[in-house]
Amino acid sequence: MSAPALVPSLAPAATEVGNPGLNITIFGVFVLITLAIVIRASRNNRSAADFYAGGRAFSGRQNGIAIAGDYLSAASFLGIAGAIALNGYDGFLYSIGFLVAWLVALLLVAELLRNVGKYTMADVLSFRLKQRPVRMAAAISTLAVCFFYLLAQMAGAGGLVALLLGIDDKTGQSLVIAVVGVIMIAYVLIGGMKGTTWVQIIKAVLLILGAGVMFLWVLGKFGLNLSSLLGDAVNASGGKKVLDPGLQYGKTGTTKIDFISLSLALVLGTAGLPHVLMRFYTVPSSKEARKSVEWAIWLIGIFYLFTLVLGYGAAALVGPKVIAAAPGKANSAAPLLAFELGGELLLGIISAVAFATILAVVAGLTITASASLSHDIYNSVIKEGRASAEDEVRVARITAIVIGILAILGGILANGQNVAFLVALAFAIAASANLPTILYSLFWKRFNTRGALWSIYGGLAIALTLIVFSPVVSGKPVDPVTGKSLSMLQGTDFHWFPLDNPGIISIPVAFFLGWLGTVTSKEFNAAKYAEMEVRSLTGHGAEKAVSH
């Protein structure tokens, strides 16, 4: 069936799709089931290690599935499918970047990080450097990355549920985002890392199965002929070159540079994402950490192959105009495709999976941010390592509530933005503020505290400054379909940085600042570096360190 015939039939679906009552029921069933699992898992939360790292009781396979559940966020399912539907090849490049990034994490970070650290990224960065300033810097960087990632998930939640319930006013969508935030806080407060991990495992299985069913269904519509699908996608896009590179990032020299910047952020960002790094501590050994990444790469790779067909399938069967006019814009492509394929029931199931995706990821982000504040700032900086495990966990729970409230407010502001792009900003911050310091700490003998502080604060400050003064925040033209500015802030323009993503500037500068800070300081602890090198490469002493 050609796309033009579908556009009129789906026009009403741009504001409401399916049966709102059925959608809410499926949502409610999933939330109740996962809350029951979280409550059951919480019965064994007796220590800080249980709350932060799930008691290190997960196998490599279980943790790999959970990593896939944590990593395959709303950006992967909603944002990338929408980006492919609207921009074709350029949208698929998000998938490539997200997947290739795991090779960096596997080869350079996963095993070494698990051997050196205890609960958080700051444990590694401060191992051979001055504890208090480095932990403070790492915690601030962690919060910044988690906040931008949370913005993306909350924006995805607002657009998804607005579409399913027919809510097209800002007040109703804001209420939806608030409800998501409250459920997220409940997961973290009740279940800690154990509960969150099981939610992520369940969500990963459901997401990959759901995407696989839609993948086969879409191909079946075209006689299992990928060429036929791609041809119809081109026709439905009004002749736009959705199969060629450059539709989104090839129009001008600036957009081409922006693509390079985006690619750097995606490929290098994963190895610096705090909520991904924290998952390596939930397994009992470095061998299991490595196995976790191997499982994650396979599952994530298979899923991204599915998104290629889902994106072009949405373009062919739904049509870019209908997608762009929906409440969630690009984020509505996958739900609209599900409605076209299987009606109300498939839409309800796929949307519940997408909703589960958002809940699982925001729970993982929240527990990472709260652990960083309680373990790195409260215990290590304020209490100088003398806080009890009970006090630390109590502070973590209070922090989770505060972070949840901030995420709700930020999600309301970011509602309507493409979630894949918002996540790319989080990757740029992680690649700028975290990755240089992690690599220098693990591999450069001369690295010292000043280098770490200059790298973290410098990379973070430059990335945030360039984002604030970029077209993402202000100055983009008005969308001809919706009549609204494509920037976060409407009716204002104070941007001076021409690129959407700051990675091409902020990442090299952060590496340079790490080097410059190091060579201008005489600090060097050879014995501590030798201890770290032995532990990171062999794991000797790691089990004793994490058992306390």
CORLIN-V348069 format. One record per residue. N is the residue number from 1. RES is the residue in three letters. SS is DSSP state (~ for helix, > for strand, _ for the rest). OMEGA is omega in degrees with one decimal (NA if undefined). Layout:
n=N res=RES ss=SS omega=OMEGA
n=N res=RES ss=SS omega=OMEGA
This chain:
n=1 res=MET ss=_ omega=-177.1
n=2 res=SER ss=_ omega=-176.7
n=3 res=ALA ss=~ omega=-177.7
n=4 res=PRO ss=~ omega=178.6
n=5 res=ALA ss=~ omega=-177.8
n=6 res=LEU ss=~ omega=-174.5
n=7 res=VAL ss=~ omega=178.5
n=8 res=PRO ss=~ omega=-177.6
n=9 res=SER ss=~ omega=-178.9
n=10 res=LEU ss=~ omega=-178.3
n=11 res=ALA ss=_ omega=177.6
n=12 res=PRO ss=~ omega=-177.8
n=13 res=ALA ss=~ omega=179.8
n=14 res=ALA ss=~ omega=177.9
n=15 res=THR ss=_ omega=176.6
n=16 res=GLU ss=_ omega=-178.0
n=17 res=VAL ss=_ omega=174.5
n=18 res=GLY ss=_ omega=-176.8
n=19 res=ASN ss=_ omega=-177.7
n=20 res=PRO ss=~ omega=179.7
n=21 res=GLY ss=~ omega=178.4
n=22 res=LEU ss=~ omega=-179.7
n=23 res=ASN ss=~ omega=179.6
n=24 res=ILE ss=~ omega=-179.7
n=25 res=THR ss=~ omega=-179.8
n=26 res=ILE ss=~ omega=175.1
n=27 res=PHE ss=~ omega=-176.0
n=28 res=GLY ss=~ omega=179.2
n=29 res=VAL ss=~ omega=-180.0
n=30 res=PHE ss=~ omega=-178.3
n=31 res=VAL ss=~ omega=-179.4
n=32 res=LEU ss=~ omega=180.0
n=33 res=ILE ss=~ omega=-178.3
n=34 res=THR ss=~ omega=176.1
n=35 res=LEU ss=~ omega=177.5
n=36 res=ALA ss=~ omega=178.1
n=37 res=ILE ss=~ omega=179.9
n=38 res=VAL ss=~ omega=179.8
n=39 res=ILE ss=~ omega=178.2
n=40 res=ARG ss=~ omega=179.9
n=41 res=ALA ss=~ omega=-175.4
n=42 res=SER ss=~ omega=-178.8
n=43 res=ARG ss=_ omega=-178.8
n=44 res=ASN ss=_ omega=178.7
n=45 res=ASN ss=_ omega=-176.6
n=46 res=ARG ss=_ omega=-175.2
n=47 res=SER ss=_ omega=176.3
n=48 res=ALA ss=~ omega=178.7
n=49 res=ALA ss=~ omega=176.3
n=50 res=ASP ss=~ omega=-175.8
n=51 res=PHE ss=~ omega=-176.0
n=52 res=TYR ss=~ omega=-169.5
n=53 res=ALA ss=~ omega=177.8
n=54 res=GLY ss=~ omega=-179.5
n=55 res=GLY ss=~ omega=-176.6
n=56 res=ARG ss=~ omega=-172.1
n=57 res=ALA ss=_ omega=-176.4
n=58 res=PHE ss=> omega=177.8
n=59 res=SER ss=_ omega=178.4
n=60 res=GLY ss=~ omega=179.5
n=61 res=ARG ss=~ omega=179.1
n=62 res=GLN ss=~ omega=-178.3
n=63 res=ASN ss=~ omega=176.6
n=64 res=GLY ss=~ omega=177.0
n=65 res=ILE ss=~ omega=178.6
n=66 res=ALA ss=~ omega=177.0
n=67 res=ILE ss=~ omega=176.8
n=68 res=ALA ss=~ omega=177.7
n=69 res=GLY ss=~ omega=178.9
n=70 res=ASP ss=~ omega=-173.0
n=71 res=TYR ss=~ omega=179.7
n=72 res=LEU ss=_ omega=-173.4
n=73 res=SER ss=_ omega=175.1
n=74 res=ALA ss=~ omega=177.8
n=75 res=ALA ss=~ omega=-178.2
n=76 res=SER ss=~ omega=-173.2
n=77 res=PHE ss=~ omega=-176.2
n=78 res=LEU ss=~ omega=-173.0
n=79 res=GLY ss=~ omega=-176.4
n=80 res=ILE ss=~ omega=177.0
n=81 res=ALA ss=~ omega=178.2
n=82 res=GLY ss=~ omega=179.4
n=83 res=ALA ss=~ omega=177.8
n=84 res=ILE ss=~ omega=-179.6
n=85 res=ALA ss=~ omega=-176.1
n=86 res=LEU ss=~ omega=-173.6
n=87 res=ASN ss=~ omega=173.2
n=88 res=GLY ss=_ omega=-174.6
n=89 res=TYR ss=~ omega=-177.7
n=90 res=ASP ss=~ omega=176.3
n=91 res=GLY ss=~ omega=180.0
n=92 res=PHE ss=~ omega=179.5
n=93 res=LEU ss=~ omega=173.6
n=94 res=TYR ss=~ omega=179.4
n=95 res=SER ss=~ omega=-178.8
n=96 res=ILE ss=~ omega=-179.4
n=97 res=GLY ss=~ omega=-179.6
n=98 res=PHE ss=~ omega=-177.3
n=99 res=LEU ss=~ omega=-179.8
n=100 res=VAL ss=~ omega=-179.3
n=101 res=ALA ss=~ omega=-177.6
n=102 res=TRP ss=~ omega=175.2
n=103 res=LEU ss=~ omega=175.8
n=104 res=VAL ss=~ omega=-179.8
n=105 res=ALA ss=~ omega=-178.0
n=106 res=LEU ss=~ omega=-172.0
n=107 res=LEU ss=~ omega=-171.3
n=108 res=LEU ss=~ omega=-164.7
n=109 res=VAL ss=~ omega=-162.5
n=110 res=ALA ss=~ omega=-174.5
n=111 res=GLU ss=~ omega=-178.8
n=112 res=LEU ss=~ omega=-178.7
n=113 res=LEU ss=~ omega=-179.6
n=114 res=ARG ss=~ omega=-179.2
n=115 res=ASN ss=~ omega=-173.0
n=116 res=VAL ss=~ omega=-170.1
n=117 res=GLY ss=_ omega=-179.8
n=118 res=LYS ss=_ omega=178.9
n=119 res=TYR ss=_ omega=-170.5
n=120 res=THR ss=_ omega=176.6
n=121 res=MET ss=~ omega=-177.5
n=122 res=ALA ss=~ omega=176.9
n=123 res=ASP ss=~ omega=179.9
n=124 res=VAL ss=~ omega=-175.3
n=125 res=LEU ss=~ omega=-176.3
n=126 res=SER ss=_ omega=-173.4
n=127 res=PHE ss=_ omega=-177.4
n=128 res=ARG ss=_ omega=179.9
n=129 res=LEU ss=_ omega=179.2
n=130 res=LYS ss=_ omega=-169.9
n=131 res=GLN ss=~ omega=-167.2
n=132 res=ARG ss=~ omega=-178.2
n=133 res=PRO ss=~ omega=-178.1
n=134 res=VAL ss=~ omega=178.0
n=135 res=ARG ss=~ omega=178.4
n=136 res=MET ss=~ omega=179.8
n=137 res=ALA ss=~ omega=-179.5
n=138 res=ALA ss=~ omega=179.4
n=139 res=ALA ss=~ omega=179.1
n=140 res=ILE ss=~ omega=178.1
n=141 res=SER ss=~ omega=177.9
n=142 res=THR ss=~ omega=-179.3
n=143 res=LEU ss=~ omega=-179.8
n=144 res=ALA ss=~ omega=-180.0
n=145 res=VAL ss=~ omega=-179.2
n=146 res=CYS ss=~ omega=-178.1
n=147 res=PHE ss=~ omega=-179.9
n=148 res=PHE ss=~ omega=177.5
n=149 res=TYR ss=~ omega=178.0
n=150 res=LEU ss=~ omega=176.4
n=151 res=LEU ss=~ omega=-177.6
n=152 res=ALA ss=~ omega=-178.1
n=153 res=GLN ss=~ omega=-179.8
n=154 res=MET ss=~ omega=177.0
n=155 res=ALA ss=~ omega=177.2
n=156 res=GLY ss=~ omega=178.5
n=157 res=ALA ss=~ omega=-179.2
n=158 res=GLY ss=~ omega=-178.8
n=159 res=GLY ss=~ omega=-177.6
n=160 res=LEU ss=~ omega=-175.6
n=161 res=VAL ss=~ omega=175.4
n=162 res=ALA ss=~ omega=179.0
n=163 res=LEU ss=~ omega=-173.4
n=164 res=LEU ss=~ omega=-177.4
n=165 res=LEU ss=~ omega=179.4
n=166 res=GLY ss=_ omega=-179.2
n=167 res=ILE ss=_ omega=-179.2
n=168 res=ASP ss=_ omega=175.6
n=169 res=ASP ss=_ omega=-175.1
n=170 res=LYS ss=~ omega=-177.8
n=171 res=THR ss=~ omega=179.9
n=172 res=GLY ss=~ omega=178.7
n=173 res=GLN ss=~ omega=177.4
n=174 res=SER ss=~ omega=177.9
n=175 res=LEU ss=~ omega=177.3
n=176 res=VAL ss=~ omega=179.5
n=177 res=ILE ss=~ omega=178.8
n=178 res=ALA ss=~ omega=179.7
n=179 res=VAL ss=~ omega=177.1
n=180 res=VAL ss=~ omega=180.0
n=181 res=GLY ss=~ omega=-179.4
n=182 res=VAL ss=~ omega=178.9
n=183 res=ILE ss=~ omega=178.2
n=184 res=MET ss=~ omega=180.0
n=185 res=ILE ss=~ omega=179.9
n=186 res=ALA ss=~ omega=177.9
n=187 res=TYR ss=~ omega=-174.9
n=188 res=VAL ss=~ omega=-177.8
n=189 res=LEU ss=~ omega=-174.8
n=190 res=ILE ss=~ omega=-168.0
n=191 res=GLY ss=~ omega=-174.9
n=192 res=GLY ss=~ omega=-177.0
n=193 res=MET ss=~ omega=179.3
n=194 res=LYS ss=~ omega=179.7
n=195 res=GLY ss=~ omega=180.0
n=196 res=THR ss=~ omega=-179.3
n=197 res=THR ss=~ omega=179.6
n=198 res=TRP ss=~ omega=174.6
n=199 res=VAL ss=~ omega=179.8
n=200 res=GLN ss=~ omega=177.9
n=201 res=ILE ss=~ omega=179.7
n=202 res=ILE ss=~ omega=-178.6
n=203 res=LYS ss=~ omega=-180.0
n=204 res=ALA ss=~ omega=179.1
n=205 res=VAL ss=~ omega=-179.1
n=206 res=LEU ss=~ omega=-177.0
n=207 res=LEU ss=~ omega=-178.4
n=208 res=ILE ss=~ omega=176.4
n=209 res=LEU ss=~ omega=180.0
n=210 res=GLY ss=~ omega=178.7
n=211 res=ALA ss=~ omega=178.6
n=212 res=GLY ss=~ omega=177.4
n=213 res=VAL ss=~ omega=179.2
n=214 res=MET ss=~ omega=177.7
n=215 res=PHE ss=~ omega=-180.0
n=216 res=LEU ss=~ omega=-178.9
n=217 res=TRP ss=~ omega=179.7
n=218 res=VAL ss=~ omega=179.2
n=219 res=LEU ss=~ omega=177.5
n=220 res=GLY ss=~ omega=178.1
n=221 res=LYS ss=~ omega=-177.1
n=222 res=PHE ss=_ omega=176.8
n=223 res=GLY ss=_ omega=-177.7
n=224 res=LEU ss=_ omega=-177.9
n=225 res=ASN ss=_ omega=-177.9
n=226 res=LEU ss=~ omega=-180.0
n=227 res=SER ss=~ omega=177.9
n=228 res=SER ss=~ omega=177.8
n=229 res=LEU ss=~ omega=-177.7
n=230 res=LEU ss=~ omega=178.5
n=231 res=GLY ss=~ omega=178.3
n=232 res=ASP ss=~ omega=177.5
n=233 res=ALA ss=~ omega=177.6
n=234 res=VAL ss=~ omega=-179.8
n=235 res=ASN ss=~ omega=-178.9
n=236 res=ALA ss=~ omega=-179.4
n=237 res=SER ss=_ omega=177.1
n=238 res=GLY ss=_ omega=178.6
n=239 res=GLY ss=_ omega=177.6
n=240 res=LYS ss=_ omega=-175.7
n=241 res=LYS ss=_ omega=-176.3
n=242 res=VAL ss=_ omega=177.9
n=243 res=LEU ss=_ omega=-177.0
n=244 res=ASP ss=_ omega=174.7
n=245 res=PRO ss=_ omega=172.6
n=246 res=GLY ss=_ omega=-178.2
n=247 res=LEU ss=_ omega=178.9
n=248 res=GLN ss=_ omega=-171.9
n=249 res=TYR ss=_ omega=-177.0
n=250 res=GLY ss=_ omega=-174.0
n=251 res=LYS ss=_ omega=-177.9
n=252 res=THR ss=_ omega=175.9
n=253 res=GLY ss=~ omega=179.7
n=254 res=THR ss=~ omega=-179.2
n=255 res=THR ss=~ omega=176.5
n=256 res=LYS ss=~ omega=176.2
n=257 res=ILE ss=~ omega=178.2
n=258 res=ASP ss=~ omega=178.2
n=259 res=PHE ss=~ omega=176.9
n=260 res=ILE ss=~ omega=178.9
n=261 res=SER ss=~ omega=177.5
n=262 res=LEU ss=~ omega=-178.2
n=263 res=SER ss=~ omega=177.3
n=264 res=LEU ss=~ omega=-178.8
n=265 res=ALA ss=~ omega=-177.5
n=266 res=LEU ss=~ omega=-174.9
n=267 res=VAL ss=~ omega=-176.6
n=268 res=LEU ss=~ omega=-172.9
n=269 res=GLY ss=~ omega=-175.1
n=270 res=THR ss=~ omega=-177.9
n=271 res=ALA ss=~ omega=177.7
n=272 res=GLY ss=~ omega=-179.6
n=273 res=LEU ss=_ omega=-175.0
n=274 res=PRO ss=~ omega=-176.2
n=275 res=HIS ss=~ omega=173.6
n=276 res=VAL ss=~ omega=179.9
n=277 res=LEU ss=~ omega=-177.8
n=278 res=MET ss=~ omega=-179.8
n=279 res=ARG ss=~ omega=-179.9
n=280 res=PHE ss=~ omega=-178.8
n=281 res=TYR ss=~ omega=-178.5
n=282 res=THR ss=~ omega=178.7
n=283 res=VAL ss=> omega=-172.8
n=284 res=PRO ss=_ omega=-175.8
n=285 res=SER ss=_ omega=178.3
n=286 res=SER ss=~ omega=177.5
n=287 res=LYS ss=~ omega=178.1
n=288 res=GLU ss=~ omega=176.4
n=289 res=ALA ss=~ omega=178.8
n=290 res=ARG ss=~ omega=178.2
n=291 res=LYS ss=~ omega=177.6
n=292 res=SER ss=~ omega=-177.7
n=293 res=VAL ss=~ omega=179.0
n=294 res=GLU ss=~ omega=176.3
n=295 res=TRP ss=~ omega=-178.1
n=296 res=ALA ss=~ omega=-178.4
n=297 res=ILE ss=~ omega=179.4
n=298 res=TRP ss=~ omega=-177.4
n=299 res=LEU ss=~ omega=-179.4
n=300 res=ILE ss=~ omega=178.9
n=301 res=GLY ss=~ omega=178.0
n=302 res=ILE ss=~ omega=-178.8
n=303 res=PHE ss=~ omega=-177.9
n=304 res=TYR ss=~ omega=171.6
n=305 res=LEU ss=~ omega=175.9
n=306 res=PHE ss=~ omega=-175.1
n=307 res=THR ss=~ omega=177.9
n=308 res=LEU ss=~ omega=-179.7
n=309 res=VAL ss=~ omega=179.8
n=310 res=LEU ss=~ omega=-178.9
n=311 res=GLY ss=~ omega=179.1
n=312 res=TYR ss=~ omega=175.6
n=313 res=GLY ss=~ omega=177.4
n=314 res=ALA ss=~ omega=178.1
n=315 res=ALA ss=~ omega=-175.9
n=316 res=ALA ss=~ omega=-172.0
n=317 res=LEU ss=~ omega=-178.7
n=318 res=VAL ss=_ omega=179.4
n=319 res=GLY ss=_ omega=-177.7
n=320 res=PRO ss=~ omega=-177.7
n=321 res=LYS ss=~ omega=179.0
n=322 res=VAL ss=~ omega=179.2
n=323 res=ILE ss=~ omega=-177.6
n=324 res=ALA ss=~ omega=-178.7
n=325 res=ALA ss=~ omega=-179.1
n=326 res=ALA ss=_ omega=-178.4
n=327 res=PRO ss=_ omega=-179.8
n=328 res=GLY ss=_ omega=-179.1
n=329 res=LYS ss=~ omega=-176.7
n=330 res=ALA ss=~ omega=-177.9
n=331 res=ASN ss=~ omega=-178.2
n=332 res=SER ss=~ omega=-174.6
n=333 res=ALA ss=~ omega=-177.4
n=334 res=ALA ss=~ omega=176.6
n=335 res=PRO ss=~ omega=178.5
n=336 res=LEU ss=~ omega=177.0
n=337 res=LEU ss=~ omega=178.1
n=338 res=ALA ss=~ omega=179.2
n=339 res=PHE ss=~ omega=179.6
n=340 res=GLU ss=~ omega=-177.2
n=341 res=LEU ss=~ omega=-170.1
n=342 res=GLY ss=~ omega=176.5
n=343 res=GLY ss=~ omega=-172.0
n=344 res=GLU ss=~ omega=-174.9
n=345 res=LEU ss=~ omega=179.3
n=346 res=LEU ss=~ omega=177.4
n=347 res=LEU ss=~ omega=-179.7
n=348 res=GLY ss=~ omega=-178.9
n=349 res=ILE ss=~ omega=-178.6
n=350 res=ILE ss=~ omega=179.7
n=351 res=SER ss=~ omega=175.8
n=352 res=ALA ss=~ omega=176.0
n=353 res=VAL ss=~ omega=178.1
n=354 res=ALA ss=~ omega=177.9
n=355 res=PHE ss=~ omega=176.8
n=356 res=ALA ss=~ omega=177.8
n=357 res=THR ss=~ omega=-178.6
n=358 res=ILE ss=~ omega=-177.9
n=359 res=LEU ss=~ omega=-177.5
n=360 res=ALA ss=~ omega=-177.3
n=361 res=VAL ss=~ omega=-179.0
n=362 res=VAL ss=~ omega=176.5
n=363 res=ALA ss=~ omega=177.7
n=364 res=GLY ss=~ omega=178.3
n=365 res=LEU ss=~ omega=-177.5
n=366 res=THR ss=~ omega=-179.1
n=367 res=ILE ss=~ omega=176.5
n=368 res=THR ss=~ omega=-179.3
n=369 res=ALA ss=~ omega=-179.2
n=370 res=SER ss=~ omega=177.1
n=371 res=ALA ss=~ omega=179.9
n=372 res=SER ss=~ omega=179.8
n=373 res=LEU ss=~ omega=-175.3
n=374 res=SER ss=~ omega=-175.8
n=375 res=HIS ss=~ omega=-173.7
n=376 res=ASP ss=~ omega=-176.7
n=377 res=ILE ss=~ omega=-175.7
n=378 res=TYR ss=~ omega=-175.6
n=379 res=ASN ss=~ omega=-171.5
n=380 res=SER ss=~ omega=-176.5
n=381 res=VAL ss=~ omega=-175.6
n=382 res=ILE ss=~ omega=-176.9
n=383 res=LYS ss=_ omega=178.2
n=384 res=GLU ss=_ omega=175.3
n=385 res=GLY ss=_ omega=-175.6
n=386 res=ARG ss=_ omega=-179.1
n=387 res=ALA ss=_ omega=177.6
n=388 res=SER ss=_ omega=179.6
n=389 res=ALA ss=~ omega=179.9
n=390 res=GLU ss=~ omega=178.1
n=391 res=ASP ss=~ omega=-178.4
n=392 res=GLU ss=~ omega=179.9
n=393 res=VAL ss=~ omega=178.5
n=394 res=ARG ss=~ omega=177.8
n=395 res=VAL ss=~ omega=178.7
n=396 res=ALA ss=~ omega=-179.6
n=397 res=ARG ss=~ omega=177.0
n=398 res=ILE ss=~ omega=179.9
n=399 res=THR ss=~ omega=179.6
n=400 res=ALA ss=~ omega=178.8
n=401 res=ILE ss=~ omega=180.0
n=402 res=VAL ss=~ omega=-179.6
n=403 res=ILE ss=~ omega=177.8
n=404 res=GLY ss=~ omega=179.3
n=405 res=ILE ss=~ omega=178.5
n=406 res=LEU ss=~ omega=179.3
n=407 res=ALA ss=~ omega=177.5
n=408 res=ILE ss=~ omega=-179.7
n=409 res=LEU ss=~ omega=178.5
n=410 res=GLY ss=~ omega=178.9
n=411 res=GLY ss=~ omega=176.6
n=412 res=ILE ss=~ omega=179.1
n=413 res=LEU ss=~ omega=-175.3
n=414 res=ALA ss=~ omega=-176.5
n=415 res=ASN ss=_ omega=179.8
n=416 res=GLY ss=_ omega=177.9
n=417 res=GLN ss=_ omega=175.7
n=418 res=ASN ss=_ omega=-172.2
n=419 res=VAL ss=~ omega=177.5
n=420 res=ALA ss=~ omega=-179.3
n=421 res=PHE ss=~ omega=178.4
n=422 res=LEU ss=~ omega=177.4
n=423 res=VAL ss=~ omega=178.3
n=424 res=ALA ss=~ omega=176.2
n=425 res=LEU ss=~ omega=176.3
n=426 res=ALA ss=~ omega=177.9
n=427 res=PHE ss=~ omega=180.0
n=428 res=ALA ss=~ omega=178.5
n=429 res=ILE ss=~ omega=179.0
n=430 res=ALA ss=~ omega=-179.7
n=431 res=ALA ss=~ omega=-177.8
n=432 res=SER ss=~ omega=-172.2
n=433 res=ALA ss=~ omega=-171.5
n=434 res=ASN ss=~ omega=-170.9
n=435 res=LEU ss=~ omega=180.0
n=436 res=PRO ss=~ omega=-179.2
n=437 res=THR ss=~ omega=177.6
n=438 res=ILE ss=~ omega=-178.3
n=439 res=LEU ss=~ omega=177.2
n=440 res=TYR ss=~ omega=-178.8
n=441 res=SER ss=~ omega=-176.1
n=442 res=LEU ss=~ omega=-168.1
n=443 res=PHE ss=~ omega=-177.2
n=444 res=TRP ss=_ omega=-177.2
n=445 res=LYS ss=_ omega=-173.4
n=446 res=ARG ss=_ omega=-172.5
n=447 res=PHE ss=_ omega=-178.2
n=448 res=ASN ss=_ omega=-172.7
n=449 res=THR ss=~ omega=-179.3
n=450 res=ARG ss=~ omega=177.3
n=451 res=GLY ss=~ omega=179.7
n=452 res=ALA ss=~ omega=-177.5
n=453 res=LEU ss=~ omega=179.4
n=454 res=TRP ss=~ omega=-179.1
n=455 res=SER ss=~ omega=-177.3
n=456 res=ILE ss=~ omega=-176.7
n=457 res=TYR ss=~ omega=180.0
n=458 res=GLY ss=~ omega=178.9
n=459 res=GLY ss=~ omega=179.8
n=460 res=LEU ss=~ omega=-177.2
n=461 res=ALA ss=~ omega=-178.9
n=462 res=ILE ss=~ omega=-179.8
n=463 res=ALA ss=~ omega=-179.0
n=464 res=LEU ss=~ omega=180.0
n=465 res=THR ss=~ omega=-179.1
n=466 res=LEU ss=~ omega=176.9
n=467 res=ILE ss=~ omega=-178.2
n=468 res=VAL ss=~ omega=-177.0
n=469 res=PHE ss=_ omega=178.5
n=470 res=SER ss=> omega=177.2
n=471 res=PRO ss=_ omega=177.9
n=472 res=VAL ss=_ omega=-176.6
n=473 res=VAL ss=_ omega=-179.2
n=474 res=SER ss=_ omega=170.0
n=475 res=GLY ss=_ omega=178.2
n=476 res=LYS ss=_ omega=-179.5
n=477 res=PRO ss=_ omega=-179.4
n=478 res=VAL ss=> omega=175.9
n=479 res=ASP ss=_ omega=-178.1
n=480 res=PRO ss=_ omega=-178.8
n=481 res=VAL ss=_ omega=-175.6
n=482 res=THR ss=_ omega=-177.7
n=483 res=GLY ss=_ omega=-178.6
n=484 res=LYS ss=_ omega=177.6
n=485 res=SER ss=> omega=178.4
n=486 res=LEU ss=_ omega=175.7
n=487 res=SER ss=_ omega=178.4
n=488 res=MET ss=_ omega=-178.2
n=489 res=LEU ss=_ omega=-177.6
n=490 res=GLN ss=_ omega=170.0
n=491 res=GLY ss=_ omega=178.8
n=492 res=THR ss=_ omega=-179.7
n=493 res=ASP ss=_ omega=175.7
n=494 res=PHE ss=_ omega=-178.2
n=495 res=HIS ss=_ omega=173.3
n=496 res=TRP ss=_ omega=176.4
n=497 res=PHE ss=> omega=-170.1
n=498 res=PRO ss=_ omega=-173.8
n=499 res=LEU ss=_ omega=175.3
n=500 res=ASP ss=_ omega=-177.6
n=501 res=ASN ss=_ omega=-174.2
n=502 res=PRO ss=_ omega=-168.9
n=503 res=GLY ss=~ omega=-175.4
n=504 res=ILE ss=~ omega=176.8
n=505 res=ILE ss=~ omega=-170.0
n=506 res=SER ss=~ omega=-177.9
n=507 res=ILE ss=~ omega=177.4
n=508 res=PRO ss=~ omega=179.7
n=509 res=VAL ss=~ omega=179.3
n=510 res=ALA ss=~ omega=175.4
n=511 res=PHE ss=~ omega=179.3
n=512 res=PHE ss=~ omega=-179.6
n=513 res=LEU ss=~ omega=176.2
n=514 res=GLY ss=~ omega=177.4
n=515 res=TRP ss=~ omega=-176.3
n=516 res=LEU ss=~ omega=178.3
n=517 res=GLY ss=~ omega=-178.6
n=518 res=THR ss=~ omega=-174.5
n=519 res=VAL ss=~ omega=177.2
n=520 res=THR ss=_ omega=177.5
n=521 res=SER ss=_ omega=-178.4
n=522 res=LYS ss=_ omega=-177.3
n=523 res=GLU ss=_ omega=175.2
n=524 res=PHE ss=_ omega=-179.6
n=525 res=ASN ss=_ omega=-174.7
n=526 res=ALA ss=~ omega=-177.4
n=527 res=ALA ss=~ omega=-178.7
n=528 res=LYS ss=~ omega=176.9
n=529 res=TYR ss=~ omega=179.5
n=530 res=ALA ss=~ omega=177.8
n=531 res=GLU ss=~ omega=-179.9
n=532 res=MET ss=~ omega=-178.9
n=533 res=GLU ss=~ omega=179.4
n=534 res=VAL ss=~ omega=-178.3
n=535 res=ARG ss=~ omega=-176.4
n=536 res=SER ss=~ omega=-175.7
n=537 res=LEU ss=~ omega=-175.4
n=538 res=THR ss=~ omega=-175.8
n=539 res=GLY ss=_ omega=-179.1
n=540 res=HIS ss=_ omega=179.9
n=541 res=GLY ss=_ omega=-176.4
n=542 res=ALA ss=~ omega=-177.2
n=543 res=GLU ss=~ omega=177.7
n=544 res=LYS ss=~ omega=-177.2
n=545 res=ALA ss=~ omega=-175.1
n=546 res=VAL ss=~ omega=-176.9
n=547 res=SER ss=~ omega=-176.1
n=548 res=HIS ss=_ omega=NA
